[in-house]
Amino acid sequence: MIVWLTIPSARPAAEAQACIDKWRAMGYMTAIQRDTGTDPVDCDYLVMKPWEGYAKACNGLIKDVMEMDADAQWFVLGGDDTDPDPNKRADVIARECGNYFGGCPRLATVDLGVPKDTPGLYPPSAYETFGVMQPTGDRYAGGSIDRIAGSPWIGREFCERAYGGNGPLWSEYRHMFEDEELREVAMMLGVYWMRPDLTHLHRHFMRASLDINSAAVSKPIPPHLAEANSAAHWNKFKALYERRKAAGFPGHEVLRAVAA
């Protein structure tokens, strides 16, 4: 199974490149969006375009990769401040995810809408990649990763079918709360897997140290994150998230198979 890191990047090119190289060394393909006017980076697929928000950037990269790489089966989100698990290569984790989601009993009737043994509707890989897996080994900020899908693995079938096939993230979110909604929706669908045995170390700017149990401490906000970390931004998108949650996250519905 081919695994792609699909992230926007706004850090200085040298810092972003160091991150990209870590993922490549662990067997990941890399698709990166950089803002117009920034320096490019060396990756497997590069998009240079104006910033329209995290959700739109990730959805766009995933769509592009699925169109050009039929073998792409898993997509990893996060940022250019997140490291891959240092102990397991991409293909190993992908096989583990396929085995896990391929056995999810709810997929047969709830999510894809047809029994697994219905001839001709889905190949086995469709079930193996309808899911979202989040490594939770990094316990930064008291284990804040437990409430968000902040650096998730998302299967191809989930990307193609959840949210009506429009991408795995709700595009109205700009920087905050799309990861919290993704977790909630995947849980609703019965296909969310939290893995404390895997670690995506998040080099958050408020991190006190690189220890996996690091606390969050007050630090200056990097310029490219100033707007996203403002009170106005937080309040606006928290309100959007709460409205959508109260309504059952409209638009997340799964495209279902039509029997021949």
Buried (B, 14 or more C-beta within 10 A) or exposed (E): BBBBBBBBBBBEBEBBBBBBBBBBEBBBBBBBBBBEEBEEBEBBBBBEEEBEBBBBBBBBBBBBBBEEBEEBBBBBBBBBBBBBBEEBBBBBBBEBBBEBBBEBEEBBEBBBBBEBEBEEBBEEBBBBBBBBBBBBBBBBBEBBBEEBBBBBBBBBBBBBBBBEEBBBBBBBBBBBBBBBBBBBBBEBBEBBBBBBEBBBBBBBEBBBEEEEEBEBEEEEBEEBBEEBBEEEBBEBBEEBBEEBBEEEBEBBBBBEBEEE
